[in-house]
Amino acid sequence: MGYADELFDLTDRVVLITGGSRGLGREMAFGCARCGADVIVASRNYDNCVATAEEITRQTGRTAMPYGVHVGRWDQLEGLVDACYDRFGRLDALINNAGMSPTYDSLSSVSEQLFDAVVNLNFKGPFRLTALVGERMVEAGRGSIVNVSSTGSIRPTPEILPYAAAKSALNALTEGFALAYGPAVRVNTLMSGPFYTDVSKYWDPEVTRRQFEKHALKRAGDPPEIVGAALYLVSDASSYTSGALLRVDGGIP
């Protein structure tokens, strides 16, 4: 191995990625496997998890376990964690990637059901999952937890307020959990900006073009461009990084 290979080596480590069957989560799952990790691909759609896991194993030779779970439902998360430890005996990294930001006509039209669903998936679920996994990682003496946030958490706009608030709360969780579970466990925020994932299909082209003119790189990211930052936070390359917020957003103003 060269120096960089050793720094980012995840050989025989076990990584759980929520929302891992598509979008940025899928890219991160493949990235971890290509660096030697076995991965758990978790999302609500079990069939998509199976398809992604099979492709990961076929392309990388690593074990990929599919698991169907709704991260926003508190009572399903202990079963997910137990299943990971039953299969692999440990977790070395957790990537809290699952999230959603549904559209609405106006702020007054936001229903309690929609609000609760956004908060549950983007904030409550990651809190519970981090608590369950973090305590076991402390017992094992090591681990890395990555909370995938959004630039909306620091640049909230009217059309994403419940989502932005939930992601801002997730940022706060990162710092608190880093203190709670350090020094054995590192907890960091990976703050993503606009990427060409499924949600980009609904962007207004003209509005998007004007927005990107203000960004340093003047474009959205391609999903594979999230992988380098994720690998940094999951691997020993970030051994002195905890409680941090790493922006991967093309240079938003």
Backbone as numpy.savetxt, mean C-alpha at the origin, in Angstrom:
# Nx Ny Nz CAx CAy CAz Cx Cy Cz
26.16 -11.43 -5.96 25.33 -10.23 -5.96 26.19 -8.97 -5.96
25.72 -7.97 -6.68 26.34 -6.68 -6.59 25.83 -5.95 -5.36
26.40 -4.77 -5.10 26.04 -4.02 -3.90 24.56 -3.68 -3.87
24.02 -3.17 -4.97 22.61 -2.79 -5.02 21.71 -4.01 -4.84
22.11 -5.14 -5.43 21.33 -6.36 -5.29 21.22 -6.78 -3.83
22.31 -6.69 -3.10 22.31 -7.07 -1.69 21.45 -6.11 -0.88
21.52 -4.84 -1.21 20.79 -3.83 -0.46 19.28 -4.04 -0.55
18.82 -4.43 -1.71 17.39 -4.60 -1.94 16.96 -6.07 -1.96
17.82 -6.95 -1.50 17.53 -8.38 -1.53 16.41 -8.74 -0.54
15.39 -9.43 -1.03 14.28 -9.88 -0.19 14.15 -11.40 -0.20
15.24 -12.09 -0.52 15.20 -13.54 -0.65 14.63 -14.21 0.61
13.60 -15.00 0.39 12.93 -15.80 1.43 12.18 -14.96 2.47
12.03 -13.69 2.24 11.18 -12.90 3.12 9.72 -13.03 2.66
8.82 -12.65 3.55 7.39 -12.81 3.29 6.73 -11.44 3.38
6.03 -11.07 2.31 5.43 -9.73 2.21 3.94 -9.86 1.94
3.14 -9.19 2.73 1.69 -9.12 2.53 1.34 -7.78 1.89
0.63 -7.84 0.77 0.21 -6.62 0.08 -1.31 -6.62 -0.03
-1.97 -5.66 0.60 -3.42 -5.54 0.43 -3.69 -4.73 -0.83
-4.85 -5.00 -1.44 -5.09 -4.39 -2.74 -4.04 -4.82 -3.74
-3.59 -6.06 -3.61 -2.44 -6.53 -4.37 -2.74 -7.15 -5.71
-4.00 -7.19 -6.11 -4.34 -7.89 -7.34 -4.38 -6.98 -8.56
-4.29 -5.66 -8.36 -4.33 -4.75 -9.51 -3.65 -3.43 -9.15
-3.46 -2.60 -10.16 -2.92 -1.26 -9.93 -1.54 -1.27 -9.30
-1.34 -0.30 -8.42 -0.03 -0.16 -7.77 0.30 -1.36 -6.89
-0.71 -1.95 -6.24 -0.47 -3.10 -5.39 0.08 -4.28 -6.17
-0.47 -4.49 -7.35 0.01 -5.57 -8.21 1.48 -5.35 -8.59
1.82 -4.12 -8.95 3.20 -3.82 -9.31 4.14 -4.06 -8.13
3.71 -3.66 -6.93 4.55 -3.86 -5.76 4.71 -5.34 -5.43
3.64 -6.12 -5.62 3.72 -7.56 -5.37 4.72 -8.22 -6.31
4.65 -7.87 -7.59 5.62 -8.41 -8.55 7.03 -7.95 -8.21
7.19 -6.68 -7.82 8.51 -6.17 -7.49 9.15 -6.90 -6.33
8.36 -7.15 -5.28 8.89 -7.88 -4.11 9.27 -9.30 -4.49
8.44 -9.96 -5.30 8.73 -11.33 -5.71 9.98 -11.38 -6.57
10.16 -10.41 -7.44 11.34 -10.40 -8.30 12.62 -10.17 -7.50
12.48 -9.60 -6.30 13.64 -9.44 -5.42 13.78 -10.59 -4.44
12.99 -11.66 -4.63 13.18 -12.88 -3.87 12.15 -13.18 -2.81
11.15 -12.32 -2.62 10.18 -12.54 -1.55 9.06 -13.48 -1.98
8.50 -14.17 -1.00 7.20 -14.81 -1.16 6.15 -13.78 -0.78
5.02 -13.79 -1.47 4.05 -12.71 -1.27 2.65 -13.26 -1.02
1.89 -12.49 -0.26 0.46 -12.75 -0.10 -0.27 -11.64 -0.82
-1.07 -12.01 -1.81 -1.84 -11.07 -2.61 -3.26 -11.06 -2.05
-3.64 -9.97 -1.40 -4.94 -9.90 -0.73 -5.79 -8.79 -1.34
-7.05 -9.10 -1.62 -8.01 -8.08 -2.05 -9.40 -8.68 -1.95
-10.41 -7.85 -2.22 -11.79 -8.32 -2.11 -12.13 -9.38 -3.14
-11.57 -9.27 -4.34 -11.90 -10.20 -5.42 -10.92 -11.37 -5.40
-11.37 -12.49 -4.85 -10.48 -13.64 -4.69 -9.98 -14.16 -6.03
-10.85 -14.19 -7.04 -10.44 -14.70 -8.35 -9.30 -13.87 -8.93
-9.37 -12.55 -8.76 -8.28 -11.70 -9.22 -6.99 -11.97 -8.46
-7.13 -12.25 -7.16 -5.95 -12.61 -6.35 -5.31 -13.89 -6.86
-6.15 -14.88 -7.18 -5.63 -16.15 -7.69 -4.89 -15.94 -9.00
-5.51 -15.19 -9.90 -4.88 -14.95 -11.21 -3.54 -14.24 -11.06
-3.50 -13.22 -10.20 -2.25 -12.48 -9.98 -1.20 -13.36 -9.33
-1.61 -14.12 -8.31 -0.66 -15.00 -7.61 -0.07 -16.04 -8.56
-0.90 -16.60 -9.41 -0.40 -17.61 -10.35 0.59 -17.00 -11.34
0.32 -15.78 -11.77 1.23 -15.12 -12.70 2.55 -14.76 -12.03
2.48 -14.33 -10.77 3.71 -14.03 -10.03 4.60 -15.27 -9.92
3.99 -16.38 -9.53 4.76 -17.63 -9.40 5.33 -18.07 -10.73
4.53 -17.95 -11.78 4.98 -18.36 -13.11 6.16 -17.52 -13.58
6.12 -16.23 -13.31 7.17 -15.34 -13.82 8.41 -15.27 -12.92
8.23 -15.48 -11.61 9.35 -15.27 -10.69 9.82 -16.54 -9.99
8.98 -17.56 -9.96 9.33 -18.78 -9.24 9.09 -18.71 -7.75
8.62 -17.57 -7.25 8.35 -17.41 -5.82 6.93 -17.86 -5.48
6.74 -18.22 -4.22 5.41 -18.60 -3.76 4.55 -17.35 -3.62
3.34 -17.42 -4.16 2.40 -16.31 -4.05 1.06 -16.88 -3.58
0.61 -16.42 -2.44 -0.62 -16.93 -1.84 -1.76 -15.93 -2.05
-2.86 -16.35 -2.68 -4.00 -15.45 -2.83 -4.89 -15.50 -1.58
-5.49 -14.37 -1.25 -6.39 -14.35 -0.09 -7.47 -13.29 -0.33
-8.73 -13.71 -0.25 -9.84 -12.81 -0.41 -10.24 -12.19 0.91
-10.24 -10.85 0.98 -10.55 -10.16 2.23 -11.02 -8.75 1.92
-11.95 -8.26 2.72 -12.35 -6.85 2.66 -11.62 -6.14 3.79
-10.61 -5.36 3.45 -9.77 -4.73 4.47 -10.57 -3.75 5.32
-11.67 -3.25 4.81 -12.48 -2.31 5.57 -13.34 -2.96 6.63
-13.32 -4.29 6.69 -14.14 -5.01 7.67 -13.23 -5.60 8.76
-13.32 -4.98 9.89 -12.46 -5.28 11.04 -12.40 -6.76 11.35
-13.57 -7.43 11.31 -13.64 -8.82 11.75 -13.00 -9.80 10.78
-12.60 -9.36 9.59 -11.96 -10.25 8.63 -10.43 -10.23 8.72
-9.88 -9.28 9.45 -8.44 -9.06 9.37 -7.63 -10.03 10.22
-8.17 -10.44 11.34 -7.44 -11.41 12.15 -7.28 -12.73 11.40
-8.31 -13.12 10.64 -8.22 -14.33 9.84 -7.15 -14.23 8.76
-7.02 -13.05 8.15 -5.97 -12.84 7.16 -4.59 -13.01 7.78
-4.37 -12.38 8.91 -3.06 -12.47 9.56 -2.77 -13.90 9.98
-3.74 -14.56 10.57 -3.55 -15.96 10.97 -3.20 -16.84 9.77
-3.87 -16.60 8.64 -3.61 -17.41 7.45 -2.18 -17.21 6.95
-1.70 -15.98 7.02 -0.32 -15.70 6.60 0.68 -16.44 7.48
0.47 -16.38 8.78 1.41 -17.03 9.70 1.28 -18.54 9.66
0.07 -19.05 9.44 -0.11 -20.50 9.30 0.65 -21.02 8.08
0.65 -20.25 7.00 1.28 -20.69 5.75 2.79 -20.50 5.78
3.25 -19.36 6.26 4.67 -19.02 6.14 5.43 -18.97 7.47
4.70 -18.90 8.57 5.35 -18.84 9.87 5.78 -17.46 10.30
5.67 -16.47 9.41 6.09 -15.12 9.75 5.62 -14.15 8.67
5.72 -12.87 8.98 5.61 -11.80 7.99 6.79 -10.86 8.20
7.49 -10.56 7.14 8.61 -9.62 7.22 8.21 -8.21 6.83
7.16 -8.09 6.03 6.72 -6.76 5.59 5.22 -6.79 5.31
4.59 -5.67 5.60 3.18 -5.43 5.30 3.08 -4.15 4.50
2.38 -4.20 3.37 2.11 -3.01 2.58 0.61 -2.77 2.60
0.19 -1.75 3.34 -1.23 -1.38 3.42 -1.58 -0.52 2.21
-1.96 -1.19 1.13 -2.18 -0.50 -0.14 -3.66 -0.35 -0.50
-4.52 -1.20 0.02 -5.93 -1.17 -0.37 -6.54 0.19 -0.08
-7.32 0.70 -1.02 -7.96 1.99 -0.82 -8.97 2.27 -1.91
-9.79 3.28 -1.70 -10.75 3.70 -2.72 -11.17 5.14 -2.46
-11.60 5.81 -3.55 -12.10 7.18 -3.46 -13.29 7.32 -4.40
-14.48 6.91 -3.96 -15.65 6.99 -4.83 -16.05 8.43 -5.13
-16.66 8.63 -6.28 -17.10 9.96 -6.68 -18.45 10.29 -6.05
-18.76 11.59 -6.00 -20.05 12.05 -5.50 -20.39 13.37 -6.18
-21.68 13.69 -6.20 -22.15 14.89 -6.92 -21.82 16.17 -6.18
-21.96 16.16 -4.88 -21.69 17.34 -4.06 -21.35 16.87 -2.66
-20.79 17.75 -1.85 -20.43 17.37 -0.49 -21.65 17.01 0.34
-22.75 17.71 0.12 -23.97 17.40 0.89 -24.60 16.09 0.45
-24.22 15.60 -0.73 -24.78 14.33 -1.20 -24.00 13.12 -0.69
-22.88 13.36 -0.01 -22.10 12.24 0.54 -22.92 11.56 1.62
-23.23 10.31 1.42 -24.03 9.56 2.39 -23.16 9.05 3.53
-23.80 8.73 4.63 -23.06 8.15 5.75 -22.44 6.82 5.33
-23.16 6.07 4.50 -22.65 4.78 4.05 -21.37 4.96 3.23
-21.37 5.92 2.31 -20.18 6.17 1.50 -19.03 6.65 2.39
-19.33 7.59 3.29 -18.29 8.13 4.17 -17.66 7.02 5.00
-18.50 6.19 5.61 -17.98 5.10 6.45 -17.17 4.10 5.63
-17.62 3.81 4.41 -16.89 2.85 3.57 -15.50 3.36 3.24
-15.39 4.66 2.95 -14.09 5.25 2.63 -13.17 5.23 3.84
-13.69 5.63 4.99 -12.88 5.66 6.20 -12.48 4.24 6.62
-13.41 3.31 6.50 -13.12 1.93 6.91 -11.97 1.33 6.10
-12.00 1.52 4.79 -11.00 0.89 3.94 -9.65 1.61 3.99
-9.69 2.93 4.01 -8.45 3.71 3.93 -7.78 3.98 5.26
-8.55 3.83 6.36 -8.00 4.20 7.67 -8.19 3.12 8.73
-9.45 2.73 8.95 -9.71 1.78 10.04 -9.06 0.43 9.78
-9.18 -0.07 8.57 -8.57 -1.37 8.25 -7.06 -1.37 8.42
-6.35 -0.39 7.85 -4.90 -0.34 8.05 -4.50 -0.21 9.52
-5.31 0.51 10.31 -5.00 0.59 11.75 -5.03 -0.81 12.37
-6.11 -1.53 12.12 -6.25 -2.85 12.73 -5.19 -3.82 12.21
-4.95 -3.80 10.92 -3.98 -4.73 10.34 -2.57 -4.43 10.83
-2.23 -3.16 10.92 -0.91 -2.79 11.42 -0.74 -3.20 12.87
-1.80 -3.05 13.67 -1.72 -3.45 15.08 -1.51 -4.96 15.21
-2.26 -5.73 14.42 -2.16 -7.19 14.50 -0.80 -7.68 14.03
-0.35 -7.17 12.91 0.93 -7.61 12.34 2.10 -7.03 13.12
1.99 -5.76 13.50 3.09 -5.10 14.18 3.49 -5.77 15.47
2.52 -6.21 16.25 2.84 -6.88 17.52 3.60 -8.18 17.29
3.21 -8.91 16.26 3.92 -10.16 15.95 5.33 -9.87 15.43
5.46 -8.81 14.66 6.79 -8.43 14.18 7.70 -8.04 15.33
7.16 -7.34 16.32 7.96 -6.97 17.49 8.46 -8.23 18.19
7.59 -9.21 18.33 7.99 -10.48 18.96 9.10 -11.16 18.17
9.03 -11.04 16.83 10.05 -11.66 15.98 11.34 -10.84 15.93
11.28 -9.59 16.36 12.47 -8.76 16.41 12.76 -7.94 15.18
11.87 -7.95 14.17 12.11 -7.17 12.97 10.85 -7.10 12.11
10.83 -6.11 11.22 9.72 -6.01 10.28 9.63 -4.61 9.70
8.92 -4.51 8.59 8.70 -3.22 7.94 7.23 -3.12 7.53
6.62 -1.98 7.84 5.22 -1.74 7.47 5.19 -0.46 6.64
4.51 -0.54 5.50 4.40 0.59 4.58 2.94 0.94 4.39
2.57 2.15 4.75 1.21 2.64 4.53 1.19 3.45 3.24
0.40 3.02 2.28 0.31 3.72 1.00 -0.75 4.80 1.12
-0.28 6.04 1.11 -1.15 7.20 1.24 -1.31 7.87 -0.12
-1.73 9.12 -0.11 -1.99 9.85 -1.34 -1.64 11.31 -1.14
-1.24 11.96 -2.24 -0.99 13.40 -2.16 -2.26 14.17 -1.82
-3.42 13.52 -2.00 -4.66 14.14 -1.57 -4.69 14.43 -0.08
-3.89 13.70 0.68 -3.85 13.90 2.13 -3.21 15.22 2.52
-2.39 15.78 1.63 -1.76 17.08 1.90 -2.22 18.16 0.93
-2.93 17.76 -0.14 -3.51 18.71 -1.09 -4.98 18.34 -1.29
-5.81 18.43 -0.24 -7.21 18.00 -0.36 -8.01 18.91 -1.29
-8.81 18.30 -2.14 -9.69 19.05 -3.03 -11.13 18.63 -2.75
-12.09 19.47 -3.12 -13.49 19.20 -2.73 -14.03 17.85 -3.18
-13.54 17.34 -4.31 -14.12 16.10 -4.84 -13.57 14.84 -4.16
-12.62 14.98 -3.25 -12.05 13.78 -2.59 -11.95 13.95 -1.08
-12.79 14.77 -0.47 -12.58 15.12 0.94 -12.61 13.92 1.89
-13.59 13.02 1.84 -13.53 11.87 2.76 -12.25 11.04 2.58
-11.88 10.82 1.34 -10.67 10.07 1.04 -9.43 10.80 1.54
-9.36 12.11 1.26 -8.20 12.89 1.69 -8.05 12.89 3.20
-9.18 13.01 3.90 -9.14 13.02 5.36 -8.69 11.66 5.90
-9.18 10.59 5.29 -8.79 9.24 5.73 -7.30 9.00 5.50
-6.78 9.45 4.36 -5.37 9.27 4.07 -4.50 10.16 4.97
-5.00 11.34 5.32 -4.28 12.18 6.27 -4.19 11.49 7.63
-5.27 10.84 8.03 -5.25 10.06 9.27 -4.26 8.91 9.18
-4.16 8.31 8.00 -3.20 7.22 7.80 -1.77 7.73 7.96
-1.50 8.95 7.48 -0.18 9.54 7.69 0.14 9.64 9.19
-0.86 10.06 9.96 -0.65 10.18 11.41 -0.40 8.81 12.04
-1.11 7.80 11.56 -0.89 6.45 12.08 0.56 6.02 11.91
1.12 6.35 10.77 2.50 5.96 10.49 3.45 6.42 11.60
3.36 7.69 11.94 4.26 8.23 12.95 4.01 7.60 14.31
2.74 7.41 14.66 2.43 6.82 15.96 2.85 5.37 16.07
2.60 4.59 15.03 3.00 3.19 15.05 4.52 3.05 15.00
5.21 3.95 14.32 6.67 3.89 14.30 7.24 4.01 15.71
6.63 4.87 16.50 7.05 5.02 17.89 6.63 3.82 18.73
5.43 3.31 18.46 4.91 2.19 19.26 5.71 0.91 19.06
6.15 0.66 17.83 6.76 -0.63 17.52 8.26 -0.56 17.22
8.83 0.62 17.29 10.27 0.73 17.15 10.96 0.28 18.44
12.21 -0.10 18.37 13.09 -0.05 17.21 13.04 -1.28 16.31
12.30 -2.30 16.72 12.32 -3.55 15.94 11.62 -3.39 14.59
10.54 -2.62 14.58 9.71 -2.51 13.38 9.76 -1.08 12.86
9.99 -0.96 11.56 9.96 0.34 10.91 8.59 0.53 10.25
8.03 1.73 10.39 6.73 2.04 9.80 6.86 3.35 9.02
6.50 3.32 7.75 6.67 4.48 6.89 5.46 4.69 5.98
5.33 5.90 5.48 4.29 6.23 4.51 4.89 6.36 3.12
4.30 5.66 2.17 4.60 5.84 0.75 3.45 6.65 0.16
3.68 7.92 -0.11 2.63 8.80 -0.58 2.66 8.88 -2.10
1.66 8.30 -2.72 1.62 8.27 -4.18 0.84 9.46 -4.72
1.28 9.92 -5.87 0.56 10.95 -6.59 -0.30 10.33 -7.67
-0.60 11.05 -8.74 -1.45 10.50 -9.80 -0.71 9.46 -10.63
-1.33 8.30 -10.78 -0.78 7.22 -11.60 -1.84 6.76 -12.59
-1.37 6.23 -13.71 -2.28 5.71 -14.72 -2.75 4.31 -14.32
-3.69 4.27 -13.38 -4.33 3.02 -12.98 -5.80 3.06 -13.41
-6.62 2.16 -12.91 -8.02 2.09 -13.33 -8.75 3.42 -13.13
-8.42 4.13 -12.05 -9.13 5.37 -11.75 -8.84 6.45 -12.79
-7.72 6.37 -13.47 -7.36 7.40 -14.45 -8.29 7.40 -15.66
-9.04 6.31 -15.84 -10.00 6.26 -16.95 -11.09 7.31 -16.81
-11.29 7.78 -15.58 -12.37 8.73 -15.32 -11.87 10.18 -15.23
-10.60 10.40 -15.48 -10.08 11.76 -15.43 -10.58 12.57 -16.62
-10.84 13.85 -16.39 -11.16 14.77 -17.47 -9.85 15.15 -18.17
-9.69 14.83 -19.45 -8.39 15.05 -20.12 -7.91 16.49 -20.05
-8.80 17.45 -20.25 -8.38 18.84 -20.27 -7.99 19.33 -18.88
-8.79 18.96 -17.88 -8.47 19.33 -16.50 -7.14 18.69 -16.09
-6.97 17.45 -16.46 -5.73 16.73 -16.13 -4.52 17.39 -16.78
-4.66 17.78 -18.03 -3.55 18.42 -18.74 -3.13 19.71 -18.04
-4.10 20.51 -17.62 -3.79 21.77 -16.95 -3.12 21.52 -15.60
-3.59 20.51 -14.89 -2.99 20.19 -13.60 -1.53 19.76 -13.74
-1.26 18.91 -14.73 0.09 18.39 -14.89 1.08 19.46 -15.33
0.61 20.52 -15.93 1.49 21.62 -16.30 2.15 22.25 -15.08
1.51 22.10 -13.91 2.05 22.67 -12.67 3.03 21.71 -11.98
3.04 20.46 -12.39 3.90 19.46 -11.74 5.31 19.50 -12.32
6.27 19.15 -11.51 7.66 19.19 -11.97 7.90 18.28 -13.17
7.33 17.08 -13.16 7.53 16.14 -14.26 6.44 16.23 -15.32
5.39 17.01 -15.06 4.34 17.33 -16.03 3.63 16.12 -16.61
3.46 15.10 -15.78 2.75 13.89 -16.22 2.35 13.05 -15.04
1.49 12.09 -15.29 1.18 11.08 -14.28 2.23 9.97 -14.34
2.25 9.15 -13.31 3.21 8.06 -13.27 2.68 6.79 -13.90
3.57 6.00 -14.45 3.22 4.65 -14.89 3.34 3.73 -13.67
2.40 2.80 -13.48 2.41 1.97 -12.26 3.76 1.37 -11.87
4.59 0.87 -12.82 5.88 0.32 -12.38 6.79 1.34 -11.69
6.50 2.63 -11.86 7.36 3.65 -11.26 7.18 3.77 -9.75
6.22 3.06 -9.19 6.05 3.05 -7.73 6.97 2.03 -7.07
7.50 1.09 -7.85 8.16 -0.08 -7.28 9.46 0.27 -6.57
10.26 1.15 -7.13 11.54 1.47 -6.51 11.38 2.00 -5.10
10.42 2.91 -4.91 10.19 3.46 -3.57 9.67 2.40 -2.62
8.79 1.53 -3.11 8.26 0.46 -2.27 9.36 -0.49 -1.82
10.22 -0.87 -2.75 11.33 -1.78 -2.40 12.29 -1.13 -1.42
12.52 0.16 -1.57 13.37 0.86 -0.61 12.80 0.74 0.81
11.51 0.98 0.97 10.90 0.98 2.30 10.75 -0.42 2.87
10.56 -1.41 2.02 10.39 -2.79 2.50 11.73 -3.43 2.84
12.77 -3.09 2.12 14.05 -3.78 2.25 14.96 -3.12 3.29
16.12 -3.73 3.47 17.11 -3.19 4.41 17.76 -1.91 3.90
17.47 -1.52 2.67 18.00 -0.26 2.16 17.51 0.92 3.00
16.36 0.75 3.66 15.79 1.82 4.49 15.93 1.51 5.98
17.03 0.88 6.36 17.20 0.42 7.74 17.20 1.55 8.77
17.47 2.79 8.35 17.45 3.92 9.28 16.31 4.89 8.94
15.27 4.37 8.33 14.13 5.18 7.94 12.88 4.65 8.64
12.28 5.47 9.51 11.03 5.09 10.16 10.26 6.35 10.53
8.94 6.26 10.43 8.10 7.42 10.68 8.17 8.44 9.57
8.67 8.04 8.41 8.90 8.97 7.31 7.75 8.97 6.32
7.68 10.03 5.54 6.70 10.17 4.47 7.47 10.39 3.17
7.39 9.41 2.28 8.11 9.46 1.02 7.13 9.74 -0.12
7.26 10.91 -0.73 6.37 11.30 -1.82 6.87 10.76 -3.15
5.96 10.11 -3.89 6.26 9.65 -5.25 5.13 10.20 -6.11
5.26 11.46 -6.51 4.11 12.16 -7.09 4.45 13.03 -8.29
5.64 12.88 -8.84 6.00 13.67 -10.00 6.27 15.13 -9.70
6.37 15.48 -8.43 6.67 16.85 -8.05 5.47 17.76 -8.06
4.46 17.42 -7.25 3.29 18.29 -7.18 3.67 19.59 -6.47
3.07 20.71 -6.85 3.43 21.98 -6.23 2.87 22.10 -4.81
